Amino acid sequence: MDKNSLSHTRWECKYHIVFALECQRKMIYEKIRTDIDRVLSERCKKKG
């Protein structure tokens, strides 16, 4: 586990950055749109 630190702060960055062309973004978004809608809806219901 690789952790970075400063004086009083520690963090572990696990982001994955993907660059996609506009047409690829549209295709990907269309495929996962229902999943995104479902997850956001569930989160909103939990928060109230």
mmCIF entry with sequence, helices, sheets and N, C-alpha, C, O atoms, coordinates in Angstrom:
data_MODEL
# 
_entry.id   MODEL 
# 
_entity.id                         1 
_entity.type                       polymer 
_entity.pdbx_number_of_molecules   1 
# 
_entity_poly.entity_id                      1 
_entity_poly.type                           'polypeptide(L)' 
_entity_poly.nstd_linkage                   no 
_entity_poly.nstd_monomer                   no 
_entity_poly.pdbx_seq_one_letter_code       MDKNSLSHTRWECKYHIVFALECQRKMIYEKIRTDIDRVLSERCKKKG 
_entity_poly.pdbx_seq_one_letter_code_can   MDKNSLSHTRWECKYHIVFALECQRKMIYEKIRTDIDRVLSERCKKKG 
_entity_poly.pdbx_strand_id                 A 
# 
loop_
_entity_poly_seq.entity_id 
_entity_poly_seq.num 
_entity_poly_seq.mon_id 
_entity_poly_seq.hetero 
1 1  MET n 
1 2  ASP n 
1 3  LYS n 
1 4  ASN n 
1 5  SER n 
1 6  LEU n 
1 7  SER n 
1 8  HIS n 
1 9  THR n 
1 10 ARG n 
1 11 TRP n 
1 12 GLU n 
1 13 CYS n 
1 14 LYS n 
1 15 TYR n 
1 16 HIS n 
1 17 ILE n 
1 18 VAL n 
1 19 PHE n 
1 20 ALA n 
1 21 LEU n 
1 22 GLU n 
1 23 CYS n 
1 24 GLN n 
1 25 ARG n 
1 26 LYS n 
1 27 MET n 
1 28 ILE n 
1 29 TYR n 
1 30 GLU n 
1 31 LYS n 
1 32 ILE n 
1 33 ARG n 
1 34 THR n 
1 35 ASP n 
1 36 ILE n 
1 37 ASP n 
1 38 ARG n 
1 39 VAL n 
1 40 LEU n 
1 41 SER n 
1 42 GLU n 
1 43 ARG n 
1 44 CYS n 
1 45 LYS n 
1 46 LYS n 
1 47 LYS n 
1 48 GLY n 
# 
_struct_asym.id          A 
_struct_asym.entity_id   1 
# 
_struct_conf.conf_type_id            HELX_P 
_struct_conf.id                      HELX_P1 
_struct_conf.pdbx_PDB_helix_id       AA1 
_struct_conf.beg_label_comp_id       GLU 
_struct_conf.beg_label_asym_id       A 
_struct_conf.beg_label_seq_id        22 
_struct_conf.pdbx_beg_PDB_ins_code   ? 
_struct_conf.end_label_comp_id       LYS 
_struct_conf.end_label_asym_id       A 
_struct_conf.end_label_seq_id        47 
_struct_conf.pdbx_end_PDB_ins_code   ? 
_struct_conf.beg_auth_comp_id        GLU 
_struct_conf.beg_auth_asym_id        A 
_struct_conf.beg_auth_seq_id         22 
_struct_conf.end_auth_comp_id        LYS 
_struct_conf.end_auth_asym_id        A 
_struct_conf.end_auth_seq_id         47 
_struct_conf.pdbx_PDB_helix_class    1 
_struct_conf.details                 ? 
_struct_conf.pdbx_PDB_helix_length   26 
# 
_struct_conf_type.id          HELX_P 
_struct_conf_type.criteria    ? 
_struct_conf_type.reference   ? 
# 
_struct_sheet.id               AA1 
_struct_sheet.type             ? 
_struct_sheet.number_strands   2 
_struct_sheet.details          ? 
# 
_struct_sheet_order.sheet_id     AA1 
_struct_sheet_order.range_id_1   1 
_struct_sheet_order.range_id_2   2 
_struct_sheet_order.offset       ? 
_struct_sheet_order.sense        anti-parallel 
# 
loop_
_struct_sheet_range.sheet_id 
_struct_sheet_range.id 
_struct_sheet_range.beg_label_comp_id 
_struct_sheet_range.beg_label_asym_id 
_struct_sheet_range.beg_label_seq_id 
_struct_sheet_range.pdbx_beg_PDB_ins_code 
_struct_sheet_range.end_label_comp_id 
_struct_sheet_range.end_label_asym_id 
_struct_sheet_range.end_label_seq_id 
_struct_sheet_range.pdbx_end_PDB_ins_code 
_struct_sheet_range.beg_auth_comp_id 
_struct_sheet_range.beg_auth_asym_id 
_struct_sheet_range.beg_auth_seq_id 
_struct_sheet_range.end_auth_comp_id 
_struct_sheet_range.end_auth_asym_id 
_struct_sheet_range.end_auth_seq_id 
AA1 1 ASN A 4  ? SER A 5  ? ASN A 4  SER A 5  
AA1 2 ARG A 10 ? TRP A 11 ? ARG A 10 TRP A 11 
# 
loop_
_atom_site.group_PDB 
_atom_site.id 
_atom_site.type_symbol 
_atom_site.label_atom_id 
_atom_site.label_alt_id 
_atom_site.label_comp_id 
_atom_site.label_asym_id 
_atom_site.label_entity_id 
_atom_site.label_seq_id 
_atom_site.pdbx_PDB_ins_code 
_atom_site.Cartn_x 
_atom_site.Cartn_y 
_atom_site.Cartn_z 
_atom_site.occupancy 
_atom_site.B_iso_or_equiv 
_atom_site.pdbx_formal_charge 
_atom_site.auth_seq_id 
_atom_site.auth_comp_id 
_atom_site.auth_asym_id 
_atom_site.auth_atom_id 
_atom_site.pdbx_PDB_model_num 
ATOM 1   N N  . MET A 1 1  ? 0.845   -1.167 0.000   1.00 0.00 ? 1  MET A N  1 
ATOM 2   C CA . MET A 1 1  ? 0.000   0.000  0.000   1.00 0.00 ? 1  MET A CA 1 
ATOM 3   C C  . MET A 1 1  ? 0.896   1.238  0.000   1.00 0.00 ? 1  MET A C  1 
ATOM 4   O O  . MET A 1 1  ? 1.631   1.474  0.959   1.00 0.00 ? 1  MET A O  1 
ATOM 5   N N  . ASP A 1 2  ? 0.836   2.013  -1.055  1.00 0.00 ? 2  ASP A N  1 
ATOM 6   C CA . ASP A 1 2  ? 1.670   3.200  -1.202  1.00 0.00 ? 2  ASP A CA 1 
ATOM 7   C C  . ASP A 1 2  ? 0.893   4.420  -0.721  1.00 0.00 ? 2  ASP A C  1 
ATOM 8   O O  . ASP A 1 2  ? -0.097  4.812  -1.339  1.00 0.00 ? 2  ASP A O  1 
ATOM 9   N N  . LYS A 1 3  ? 1.338   5.021  0.381   1.00 0.00 ? 3  LYS A N  1 
ATOM 10  C CA . LYS A 1 3  ? 0.657   6.197  0.922   1.00 0.00 ? 3  LYS A CA 1 
ATOM 11  C C  . LYS A 1 3  ? 1.582   7.401  0.828   1.00 0.00 ? 3  LYS A C  1 
ATOM 12  O O  . LYS A 1 3  ? 2.788   7.295  1.052   1.00 0.00 ? 3  LYS A O  1 
ATOM 13  N N  . ASN A 1 4  ? 1.005   8.534  0.496   1.00 0.00 ? 4  ASN A N  1 
ATOM 14  C CA . ASN A 1 4  ? 1.739   9.792  0.445   1.00 0.00 ? 4  ASN A CA 1 
ATOM 15  C C  . ASN A 1 4  ? 1.456   10.562 1.722   1.00 0.00 ? 4  ASN A C  1 
ATOM 16  O O  . ASN A 1 4  ? 0.422   10.354 2.357   1.00 0.00 ? 4  ASN A O  1 
ATOM 17  N N  . SER A 1 5  ? 2.367   11.449 2.105   1.00 0.00 ? 5  SER A N  1 
ATOM 18  C CA . SER A 1 5  ? 2.114   12.219 3.319   1.00 0.00 ? 5  SER A CA 1 
ATOM 19  C C  . SER A 1 5  ? 2.785   13.585 3.270   1.00 0.00 ? 5  SER A C  1 
ATOM 20  O O  . SER A 1 5  ? 3.767   13.804 2.562   1.00 0.00 ? 5  SER A O  1 
ATOM 21  N N  . LEU A 1 6  ? 2.213   14.486 4.049   1.00 0.00 ? 6  LEU A N  1 
ATOM 22  C CA . LEU A 1 6  ? 2.777   15.800 4.319   1.00 0.00 ? 6  LEU A CA 1 
ATOM 23  C C  . LEU A 1 6  ? 2.919   15.886 5.832   1.00 0.00 ? 6  LEU A C  1 
ATOM 24  O O  . LEU A 1 6  ? 2.824   14.862 6.509   1.00 0.00 ? 6  LEU A O  1 
ATOM 25  N N  . SER A 1 7  ? 3.138   17.057 6.375   1.00 0.00 ? 7  SER A N  1 
ATOM 26  C CA . SER A 1 7  ? 3.346   17.212 7.818   1.00 0.00 ? 7  SER A CA 1 
ATOM 27  C C  . SER A 1 7  ? 2.257   16.551 8.655   1.00 0.00 ? 7  SER A C  1 
ATOM 28  O O  . SER A 1 7  ? 2.555   15.720 9.514   1.00 0.00 ? 7  SER A O  1 
ATOM 29  N N  . HIS A 1 8  ? 0.997   16.911 8.412   1.00 0.00 ? 8  HIS A N  1 
ATOM 30  C CA . HIS A 1 8  ? -0.095  16.422 9.248   1.00 0.00 ? 8  HIS A CA 1 
ATOM 31  C C  . HIS A 1 8  ? -1.169  15.709 8.432   1.00 0.00 ? 8  HIS A C  1 
ATOM 32  O O  . HIS A 1 8  ? -2.296  15.546 8.900   1.00 0.00 ? 8  HIS A O  1 
ATOM 33  N N  . THR A 1 9  ? -0.836  15.293 7.247   1.00 0.00 ? 9  THR A N  1 
ATOM 34  C CA . THR A 1 9  ? -1.834  14.700 6.362   1.00 0.00 ? 9  THR A CA 1 
ATOM 35  C C  . THR A 1 9  ? -1.276  13.448 5.705   1.00 0.00 ? 9  THR A C  1 
ATOM 36  O O  . THR A 1 9  ? -0.115  13.407 5.298   1.00 0.00 ? 9  THR A O  1 
ATOM 37  N N  . ARG A 1 10 ? -2.119  12.430 5.608   1.00 0.00 ? 10 ARG A N  1 
ATOM 38  C CA . ARG A 1 10 ? -1.768  11.213 4.866   1.00 0.00 ? 10 ARG A CA 1 
ATOM 39  C C  . ARG A 1 10 ? -2.892  10.931 3.884   1.00 0.00 ? 10 ARG A C  1 
ATOM 40  O O  . ARG A 1 10 ? -4.059  11.167 4.196   1.00 0.00 ? 10 ARG A O  1 
ATOM 41  N N  . TRP A 1 11 ? -2.564  10.438 2.723   1.00 0.00 ? 11 TRP A N  1 
ATOM 42  C CA . TRP A 1 11 ? -3.592  10.093 1.756   1.00 0.00 ? 11 TRP A CA 1 
ATOM 43  C C  . TRP A 1 11 ? -3.126  8.953  0.880   1.00 0.00 ? 11 TRP A C  1 
ATOM 44  O O  . TRP A 1 11 ? -1.935  8.664  0.765   1.00 0.00 ? 11 TRP A O  1 
ATOM 45  N N  . GLU A 1 12 ? -4.098  8.321  0.272   1.00 0.00 ? 12 GLU A N  1 
ATOM 46  C CA . GLU A 1 12 ? -3.835  7.242  -0.671  1.00 0.00 ? 12 GLU A CA 1 
ATOM 47  C C  . GLU A 1 12 ? -4.721  7.505  -1.883  1.00 0.00 ? 12 GLU A C  1 
ATOM 48  O O  . GLU A 1 12 ? -5.946  7.421  -1.785  1.00 0.00 ? 12 GLU A O  1 
ATOM 49  N N  . CYS A 1 13 ? -4.126  7.817  -2.999  1.00 0.00 ? 13 CYS A N  1 
ATOM 50  C CA . CYS A 1 13 ? -4.865  8.181  -4.201  1.00 0.00 ? 13 CYS A CA 1 
ATOM 51  C C  . CYS A 1 13 ? -5.075  6.949  -5.076  1.00 0.00 ? 13 CYS A C  1 
ATOM 52  O O  . CYS A 1 13 ? -4.116  6.282  -5.466  1.00 0.00 ? 13 CYS A O  1 
ATOM 53  N N  . LYS A 1 14 ? -6.348  6.652  -5.381  1.00 0.00 ? 14 LYS A N  1 
ATOM 54  C CA . LYS A 1 14 ? -6.661  5.475  -6.195  1.00 0.00 ? 14 LYS A CA 1 
ATOM 55  C C  . LYS A 1 14 ? -7.565  5.845  -7.370  1.00 0.00 ? 14 LYS A C  1 
ATOM 56  O O  . LYS A 1 14 ? -8.483  5.092  -7.694  1.00 0.00 ? 14 LYS A O  1 
ATOM 57  N N  . TYR A 1 15 ? -7.328  6.967  -8.002  1.00 0.00 ? 15 TYR A N  1 
ATOM 58  C CA . TYR A 1 15 ? -8.141  7.377  -9.134  1.00 0.00 ? 15 TYR A CA 1 
ATOM 59  C C  . TYR A 1 15 ? -7.577  6.800  -10.426 1.00 0.00 ? 15 TYR A C  1 
ATOM 60  O O  . TYR A 1 15 ? -6.366  6.637  -10.575 1.00 0.00 ? 15 TYR A O  1 
ATOM 61  N N  . HIS A 1 16 ? -8.474  6.496  -11.350 1.00 0.00 ? 16 HIS A N  1 
ATOM 62  C CA . HIS A 1 16 ? -8.088  5.990  -12.656 1.00 0.00 ? 16 HIS A CA 1 
ATOM 63  C C  . HIS A 1 16 ? -8.649  6.965  -13.682 1.00 0.00 ? 16 HIS A C  1 
ATOM 64  O O  . HIS A 1 16 ? -9.866  7.118  -13.791 1.00 0.00 ? 16 HIS A O  1 
ATOM 65  N N  . ILE A 1 17 ? -7.788  7.616  -14.424 1.00 0.00 ? 17 ILE A N  1 
ATOM 66  C CA . ILE A 1 17 ? -8.217  8.615  -15.402 1.00 0.00 ? 17 ILE A CA 1 
ATOM 67  C C  . ILE A 1 17 ? -8.234  7.986  -16.788 1.00 0.00 ? 17 ILE A C  1 
ATOM 68  O O  . ILE A 1 17 ? -7.267  7.355  -17.215 1.00 0.00 ? 17 ILE A O  1 
ATOM 69  N N  . VAL A 1 18 ? -9.359  8.173  -17.484 1.00 0.00 ? 18 VAL A N  1 
ATOM 70  C CA . VAL A 1 18 ? -9.513  7.614  -18.824 1.00 0.00 ? 18 VAL A CA 1 
ATOM 71  C C  . VAL A 1 18 ? -9.894  8.746  -19.776 1.00 0.00 ? 18 VAL A C  1 
ATOM 72  O O  . VAL A 1 18 ? -10.826 9.505  -19.509 1.00 0.00 ? 18 VAL A O  1 
ATOM 73  N N  . PHE A 1 19 ? -9.180  8.852  -20.867 1.00 0.00 ? 19 PHE A N  1 
ATOM 74  C CA . PHE A 1 19 ? -9.507  9.825  -21.895 1.00 0.00 ? 19 PHE A CA 1 
ATOM 75  C C  . PHE A 1 19 ? -10.256 9.098  -23.005 1.00 0.00 ? 19 PHE A C  1 
ATOM 76  O O  . PHE A 1 19 ? -9.816  8.052  -23.483 1.00 0.00 ? 19 PHE A O  1 
ATOM 77  N N  . ALA A 1 20 ? -11.401 9.667  -23.413 1.00 0.00 ? 20 ALA A N  1 
ATOM 78  C CA . ALA A 1 20 ? -12.200 9.027  -24.456 1.00 0.00 ? 20 ALA A CA 1 
ATOM 79  C C  . ALA A 1 20 ? -12.649 10.077 -25.468 1.00 0.00 ? 20 ALA A C  1 
ATOM 80  O O  . ALA A 1 20 ? -12.892 11.233 -25.122 1.00 0.00 ? 20 ALA A O  1 
ATOM 81  N N  . LEU A 1 21 ? -12.753 9.652  -26.713 1.00 0.00 ? 21 LEU A N  1 
ATOM 82  C CA . LEU A 1 21 ? -13.274 10.534 -27.748 1.00 0.00 ? 21 LEU A CA 1 
ATOM 83  C C  . LEU A 1 21 ? -14.759 10.763 -27.504 1.00 0.00 ? 21 LEU A C  1 
ATOM 84  O O  . LEU A 1 21 ? -15.403 9.991  -26.794 1.00 0.00 ? 21 LEU A O  1 
ATOM 85  N N  . GLU A 1 22 ? -15.304 11.827 -28.094 1.00 0.00 ? 22 GLU A N  1 
ATOM 86  C CA . GLU A 1 22 ? -16.706 12.173 -27.861 1.00 0.00 ? 22 GLU A CA 1 
ATOM 87  C C  . GLU A 1 22 ? -17.647 11.022 -28.212 1.00 0.00 ? 22 GLU A C  1 
ATOM 88  O O  . GLU A 1 22 ? -18.565 10.732 -27.445 1.00 0.00 ? 22 GLU A O  1 
ATOM 89  N N  . CYS A 1 23 ? -17.443 10.364 -29.348 1.00 0.00 ? 23 CYS A N  1 
ATOM 90  C CA . CYS A 1 23 ? -18.333 9.267  -29.739 1.00 0.00 ? 23 CYS A CA 1 
ATOM 91  C C  . CYS A 1 23 ? -18.209 8.088  -28.776 1.00 0.00 ? 23 CYS A C  1 
ATOM 92  O O  . CYS A 1 23 ? -19.198 7.411  -28.495 1.00 0.00 ? 23 CYS A O  1 
ATOM 93  N N  . GLN A 1 24 ? -17.006 7.840  -28.270 1.00 0.00 ? 24 GLN A N  1 
ATOM 94  C CA . GLN A 1 24 ? -16.816 6.767  -27.296 1.00 0.00 ? 24 GLN A CA 1 
ATOM 95  C C  . GLN A 1 24 ? -17.518 7.101  -25.986 1.00 0.00 ? 24 GLN A C  1 
ATOM 96  O O  . GLN A 1 24 ? -18.131 6.229  -25.370 1.00 0.00 ? 24 GLN A O  1 
ATOM 97  N N  . ARG A 1 25 ? -17.431 8.364  -25.556 1.00 0.00 ? 25 ARG A N  1 
ATOM 98  C CA . ARG A 1 25 ? -18.101 8.784  -24.323 1.00 0.00 ? 25 ARG A CA 1 
ATOM 99  C C  . ARG A 1 25 ? -19.597 8.571  -24.428 1.00 0.00 ? 25 ARG A C  1 
ATOM 100 O O  . ARG A 1 25 ? -20.229 8.106  -23.479 1.00 0.00 ? 25 ARG A O  1 
ATOM 101 N N  . LYS A 1 26 ? -20.169 8.906  -25.573 1.00 0.00 ? 26 LYS A N  1 
ATOM 102 C CA . LYS A 1 26 ? -21.612 8.734  -25.767 1.00 0.00 ? 26 LYS A CA 1 
ATOM 103 C C  . LYS A 1 26 ? -21.989 7.262  -25.675 1.00 0.00 ? 26 LYS A C  1 
ATOM 104 O O  . LYS A 1 26 ? -22.980 6.915  -25.033 1.00 0.00 ? 26 LYS A O  1 
ATOM 105 N N  . MET A 1 27 ? -21.209 6.397  -26.309 1.00 0.00 ? 27 MET A N  1 
ATOM 106 C CA . MET A 1 27 ? -21.494 4.955  -26.267 1.00 0.00 ? 27 MET A CA 1 
ATOM 107 C C  . MET A 1 27 ? -21.399 4.422  -24.843 1.00 0.00 ? 27 MET A C  1 
ATOM 108 O O  . MET A 1 27 ? -22.273 3.679  -24.395 1.00 0.00 ? 27 MET A O  1 
ATOM 109 N N  . ILE A 1 28 ? -20.348 4.798  -24.138 1.00 0.00 ? 28 ILE A N  1 
ATOM 110 C CA . ILE A 1 28 ? -20.145 4.322  -22.770 1.00 0.00 ? 28 ILE A CA 1 
ATOM 111 C C  . ILE A 1 28 ? -21.270 4.821  -21.878 1.00 0.00 ? 28 ILE A C  1 
ATOM 112 O O  . ILE A 1 28 ? -21.821 4.057  -21.086 1.00 0.00 ? 28 ILE A O  1 
ATOM 113 N N  . TYR A 1 29 ? -21.615 6.100  -22.001 1.00 0.00 ? 29 TYR A N  1 
ATOM 114 C CA . TYR A 1 29 ? -22.654 6.676  -21.157 1.00 0.00 ? 29 TYR A CA 1 
ATOM 115 C C  . TYR A 1 29 ? -23.996 6.000  -21.399 1.00 0.00 ? 29 TYR A C  1 
ATOM 116 O O  . TYR A 1 29 ? -24.731 5.723  -20.451 1.00 0.00 ? 29 TYR A O  1 
ATOM 117 N N  . GLU A 1 30 ? -24.325 5.732  -22.666 1.00 0.00 ? 30 GLU A N  1 
ATOM 118 C CA . GLU A 1 30 ? -25.591 5.070  -22.973 1.00 0.00 ? 30 GLU A CA 1 
ATOM 119 C C  . GLU A 1 30 ? -25.662 3.690  -22.335 1.00 0.00 ? 30 GLU A C  1 
ATOM 120 O O  . GLU A 1 30 ? -26.730 3.265  -21.896 1.00 0.00 ? 30 GLU A O  1 
ATOM 121 N N  . LYS A 1 31 ? -24.537 2.988  -22.280 1.00 0.00 ? 31 LYS A N  1 
ATOM 122 C CA . LYS A 1 31 ? -24.519 1.639  -21.709 1.00 0.00 ? 31 LYS A CA 1 
ATOM 123 C C  . LYS A 1 31 ? -24.678 1.647  -20.198 1.00 0.00 ? 31 LYS A C  1 
ATOM 124 O O  . LYS A 1 31 ? -25.286 0.733  -19.640 1.00 0.00 ? 31 LYS A O  1 
ATOM 125 N N  . ILE A 1 32 ? -24.145 2.660  -19.524 1.00 0.00 ? 32 ILE A N  1 
ATOM 126 C CA . ILE A 1 32 ? -24.182 2.647  -18.060 1.00 0.00 ? 32 ILE A CA 1 
ATOM 127 C C  . ILE A 1 32 ? -25.187 3.636  -17.472 1.00 0.00 ? 32 ILE A C  1 
ATOM 128 O O  . ILE A 1 32 ? -25.269 3.794  -16.254 1.00 0.00 ? 32 ILE A O  1 
ATOM 129 N N  . ARG A 1 33 ? -25.943 4.296  -18.331 1.00 0.00 ? 33 ARG A N  1 
ATOM 130 C CA . ARG A 1 33 ? -26.886 5.313  -17.854 1.00 0.00 ? 33 ARG A CA 1 
ATOM 131 C C  . ARG A 1 33 ? -27.898 4.756  -16.861 1.00 0.00 ? 33 ARG A C  1 
ATOM 132 O O  . ARG A 1 33 ? -28.161 5.391  -15.839 1.00 0.00 ? 33 ARG A O  1 
ATOM 133 N N  . THR A 1 34 ? -28.466 3.597  -17.132 1.00 0.00 ? 34 THR A N  1 
ATOM 134 C CA . THR A 1 34 ? -29.461 3.032  -16.217 1.00 0.00 ? 34 THR A CA 1 
ATOM 135 C C  . THR A 1 34 ? -28.840 2.717  -14.864 1.00 0.00 ? 34 THR A C  1 
ATOM 136 O O  . THR A 1 34 ? -29.473 2.913  -13.826 1.00 0.00 ? 34 THR A O  1 
ATOM 137 N N  . ASP A 1 35 ? -27.607 2.231  -14.870 1.00 0.00 ? 35 ASP A N  1 
ATOM 138 C CA . ASP A 1 35 ? -26.920 1.951  -13.604 1.00 0.00 ? 35 ASP A CA 1 
ATOM 139 C C  . ASP A 1 35 ? -26.661 3.244  -12.830 1.00 0.00 ? 35 ASP A C  1 
ATOM 140 O O  . ASP A 1 35 ? -26.844 3.290  -11.613 1.00 0.00 ? 35 ASP A O  1 
ATOM 141 N N  . ILE A 1 36 ? -26.242 4.276  -13.527 1.00 0.00 ? 36 ILE A N  1 
ATOM 142 C CA . ILE A 1 36 ? -25.986 5.565  -12.879 1.00 0.00 ? 36 ILE A CA 1 
ATOM 143 C C  . ILE A 1 36 ? -27.276 6.106  -12.273 1.00 0.00 ? 36 ILE A C  1 
ATOM 144 O O  . ILE A 1 36 ? -27.282 6.562  -11.130 1.00 0.00 ? 36 ILE A O  1 
ATOM 145 N N  . ASP A 1 37 ? -28.366 6.059  -13.033 1.00 0.00 ? 37 ASP A N  1 
ATOM 146 C CA . ASP A 1 37 ? -29.658 6.537  -12.536 1.00 0.00 ? 37 ASP A CA 1 
ATOM 147 C C  . ASP A 1 37 ? -30.094 5.768  -11.296 1.00 0.00 ? 37 ASP A C  1 
ATOM 148 O O  . ASP A 1 37 ? -30.579 6.366  -10.336 1.00 0.00 ? 37 ASP A O  1 
ATOM 149 N N  . ARG A 1 38 ? -29.929 4.460  -11.305 1.00 0.00 ? 38 ARG A N  1 
ATOM 150 C CA . ARG A 1 38 ? -30.331 3.619  -10.181 1.00 0.00 ? 38 ARG A CA 1 
ATOM 151 C C  . ARG A 1 38 ? -29.522 3.955  -8.930  1.00 0.00 ? 38 ARG A C  1 
ATOM 152 O O  . ARG A 1 38 ? -30.083 4.131  -7.848  1.00 0.00 ? 38 ARG A O  1 
ATOM 153 N N  . VAL A 1 39 ? -28.211 4.042  -9.085  1.00 0.00 ? 39 VAL A N  1 
ATOM 154 C CA . VAL A 1 39 ? -27.337 4.323  -7.941  1.00 0.00 ? 39 VAL A CA 1 
ATOM 155 C C  . VAL A 1 39 ? -27.628 5.710  -7.363  1.00 0.00 ? 39 VAL A C  1 
ATOM 156 O O  . VAL A 1 39 ? -27.734 5.859  -6.146  1.00 0.00 ? 39 VAL A O  1 
ATOM 157 N N  . LEU A 1 40 ? -27.757 6.716  -8.214  1.00 0.00 ? 40 LEU A N  1 
ATOM 158 C CA . LEU A 1 40 ? -28.047 8.068  -7.732  1.00 0.00 ? 40 LEU A CA 1 
ATOM 159 C C  . LEU A 1 40 ? -29.401 8.132  -7.036  1.00 0.00 ? 40 LEU A C  1 
ATOM 160 O O  . LEU A 1 40 ? -29.547 8.807  -6.017  1.00 0.00 ? 40 LEU A O  1 
ATOM 161 N N  . SER A 1 41 ? -30.384 7.435  -7.580  1.00 0.00 ? 41 SER A N  1 
ATOM 162 C CA . SER A 1 41 ? -31.708 7.404  -6.968  1.00 0.00 ? 41 SER A CA 1 
ATOM 163 C C  . SER A 1 41 ? -31.650 6.778  -5.578  1.00 0.00 ? 41 SER A C  1 
ATOM 164 O O  . SER A 1 41 ? -32.249 7.300  -4.638  1.00 0.00 ? 41 SER A O  1 
ATOM 165 N N  . GLU A 1 42 ? -30.934 5.664  -5.443  1.00 0.00 ? 42 GLU A N  1 
ATOM 166 C CA . GLU A 1 42 ? -30.790 4.998  -4.146  1.00 0.00 ? 42 GLU A CA 1 
ATOM 167 C C  . GLU A 1 42 ? -30.091 5.911  -3.146  1.00 0.00 ? 42 GLU A C  1 
ATOM 168 O O  . GLU A 1 42 ? -30.505 5.990  -1.989  1.00 0.00 ? 42 GLU A O  1 
ATOM 169 N N  . ARG A 1 43 ? -29.043 6.598  -3.572  1.00 0.00 ? 43 ARG A N  1 
ATOM 170 C CA . ARG A 1 43 ? -28.296 7.496  -2.680  1.00 0.00 ? 43 ARG A CA 1 
ATOM 171 C C  . ARG A 1 43 ? -29.173 8.662  -2.212  1.00 0.00 ? 43 ARG A C  1 
ATOM 172 O O  . ARG A 1 43 ? -29.132 9.050  -1.045  1.00 0.00 ? 43 ARG A O  1 
ATOM 173 N N  . CYS A 1 44 ? -29.963 9.211  -3.132  1.00 0.00 ? 44 CYS A N  1 
ATOM 174 C CA . CYS A 1 44 ? -30.841 10.329 -2.773  1.00 0.00 ? 44 CYS A CA 1 
ATOM 175 C C  . CYS A 1 44 ? -31.900 9.888  -1.768  1.00 0.00 ? 44 CYS A C  1 
ATOM 176 O O  . CYS A 1 44 ? -32.215 10.627 -0.835  1.00 0.00 ? 44 CYS A O  1 
ATOM 177 N N  . LYS A 1 45 ? -32.450 8.689  -1.953  1.00 0.00 ? 45 LYS A N  1 
ATOM 178 C CA . LYS A 1 45 ? -33.453 8.177  -1.016  1.00 0.00 ? 45 LYS A CA 1 
ATOM 179 C C  . LYS A 1 45 ? -32.851 7.977  0.369   1.00 0.00 ? 45 LYS A C  1 
ATOM 180 O O  . LYS A 1 45 ? -33.510 8.251  1.372   1.00 0.00 ? 45 LYS A O  1 
ATOM 181 N N  . LYS A 1 46 ? -31.607 7.503  0.440   1.00 0.00 ? 46 LYS A N  1 
ATOM 182 C CA . LYS A 1 46 ? -30.945 7.303  1.733   1.00 0.00 ? 46 LYS A CA 1 
ATOM 183 C C  . LYS A 1 46 ? -30.701 8.632  2.441   1.00 0.00 ? 46 LYS A C  1 
ATOM 184 O O  . LYS A 1 46 ? -30.860 8.731  3.658   1.00 0.00 ? 46 LYS A O  1 
ATOM 185 N N  . LYS A 1 47 ? -30.312 9.657  1.671   1.00 0.00 ? 47 LYS A N  1 
ATOM 186 C CA . LYS A 1 47 ? -30.018 10.968 2.256   1.00 0.00 ? 47 LYS A CA 1 
ATOM 187 C C  . LYS A 1 47 ? -31.290 11.701 2.674   1.00 0.00 ? 47 LYS A C  1 
ATOM 188 O O  . LYS A 1 47 ? -31.271 12.536 3.578   1.00 0.00 ? 47 LYS A O  1 
ATOM 189 N N  . GLY A 1 48 ? -32.394 11.377 2.003   1.00 0.00 ? 48 GLY A N  1 
ATOM 190 C CA . GLY A 1 48 ? -33.682 11.983 2.359   1.00 0.00 ? 48 GLY A CA 1 
ATOM 191 C C  . GLY A 1 48 ? -33.952 13.181 1.560   1.00 0.00 ? 48 GLY A C  1 
ATOM 192 O O  . GLY A 1 48 ? -34.994 13.815 1.730   1.00 0.00 ? 48 GLY A O  1 
# 
